[in-house]
Amino acid sequence: MRRGPASIALLLALAGGPAFAQKAAEWRPAWTAAAAPARFDVDAAKAPIGYQDQTIRQELRMGVAAKALRLRISNEVGAEPLTLRNLTAAGPDGRIVPVTFGGAREIVVPVGVALVSDQLPIAVKRADLLSVSLHAPGPTRGVVRRTAVRIGAGDAPVSANAELHRRQSFISAVYGQTDKPPAVVVALGDSITEGSSATLGAEADWPSVLNRRFEAACPGAYVVANAGISGNQVVRDGRSPNVRARLDRDVLSLPGVTHVILIEGINDIRHDGDPANVGRSAEEVIAAYRQIIARLHLRGIKVIGGTLTGFEGSERFDERSETARKALNAFIRGSGEFDGVVDFDKALQDPAKPLAMRADWARDDRLHPNDQGYTAMAKAIDLSAFNRPGAACGPTASRR
């Protein structure tokens, strides 16, 4: 029996087919921390880096309004299996929910592996805090970038008033399930992006400030994922795998990425503390930039190049590295190979000393910005450069 268009449409609707199907909810990163090898302190008695029979509590600011959440635990660059127990999470209502993985409360994460939790029945609004706790029986070393954590002894709750520490931990992402998925902007870089010199717990790093700017200009349309790692390099491995080696894990694995802001290369071109051990040439870094751009463009992701900020006055400043920095900034500004440019160098430049960062916006090392410097970096980003159909920011947004 032949069926007309109306009958076919009715059958598709009853079957949940495309004729009347609603768009399914999607997952987006609500918070991220790039995987990074454990850091070893020379004076372990003074500043132990690992955990031994301790509970770690983190308050994570959600960048996505979501009706459910999932956690991602990383051991992708770890050196030994990772054992964690009694993971819990609590949303803004304070209700504590057990975090399970295939129903299990204890997990052993093999080297090279990341695990995604079962779905958590926690609803959050954008900018809500998610409190996550986990017990590390130890000895265990954190294997994601440094973040603000609170630490308590044994397998016991940790007070919300416990002292904050800047330490590596284990959560590499929180995913939020949302009916209105935002575009994802990844901030890809080194310590200046990680926010290692921002006030601990103040969310003053430039990706966090940018996230708030996006929300004020175009609510719910964008979320910024921080993929910065202290000491990271573009060309060679340092404390962590180089940018090209971690691109799949820290950028391409995230759902919904539309843009990447790349500011990295300072650690490549400087010497390693001995002026005889010179850094990489500008040509080597530019070749790596081109590879990063090409791979991201294959996924339809736009790449915004951030100029390298001045560091005259820092302990590793020399004429050779400054010449390389100028060459890299000239490429970023003038090559046309990036989809856009953020002139971080100009934003932080000292008018009286153009090779240096403004003293009132820099830390004492004259390499890293302080909170005011991070704010200036975020304000230097033109939000209209991220405009897409249905989500305009910046000058365009005021005409909507």
Secondary structure as GFF3:
##gff-version 3
##sequence-region A 1 400
A	DSSP	alpha_helix	5	14	.	.	.	ID=ss1
A	DSSP	beta_strand	26	32	.	.	.	ID=ss2
A	DSSP	beta_strand	54	61	.	.	.	ID=ss3
A	DSSP	beta_strand	68	75	.	.	.	ID=ss4
A	DSSP	beta_strand	82	90	.	.	.	ID=ss5
A	DSSP	beta_strand	96	98	.	.	.	ID=ss6
A	DSSP	beta_strand	107	109	.	.	.	ID=ss7
A	DSSP	beta_strand	113	116	.	.	.	ID=ss8
A	DSSP	beta_strand	129	136	.	.	.	ID=ss9
A	DSSP	beta_strand	146	153	.	.	.	ID=ss10
A	DSSP	beta_strand	164	168	.	.	.	ID=ss11
A	DSSP	beta_strand	171	178	.	.	.	ID=ss12
A	DSSP	beta_strand	183	189	.	.	.	ID=ss13
A	DSSP	alpha_helix	191	194	.	.	.	ID=ss14
A	DSSP	alpha_helix	206	217	.	.	.	ID=ss15
A	DSSP	beta_strand	222	228	.	.	.	ID=ss16
A	DSSP	alpha_helix	243	247	.	.	.	ID=ss17
A	DSSP	pi_helix	248	252	.	.	.	ID=ss18
A	DSSP	beta_strand	257	263	.	.	.	ID=ss19
A	DSSP	alpha_helix	266	269	.	.	.	ID=ss20
A	DSSP	alpha_helix	282	298	.	.	.	ID=ss21
A	DSSP	beta_strand	302	306	.	.	.	ID=ss22
A	DSSP	alpha_helix	319	334	.	.	.	ID=ss23
A	DSSP	beta_strand	340	342	.	.	.	ID=ss24
A	DSSP	alpha_helix	344	348	.	.	.	ID=ss25
A	DSSP	beta_strand	349	350	.	.	.	ID=ss26
A	DSSP	beta_strand	353	357	.	.	.	ID=ss27
A	DSSP	three_ten_helix	359	361	.	.	.	ID=ss28
A	DSSP	alpha_helix	371	379	.	.	.	ID=ss29
A	DSSP	three_ten_helix	383	386	.	.	.	ID=ss30
A	DSSP	three_ten_helix	394	399	.	.	.	ID=ss31
###
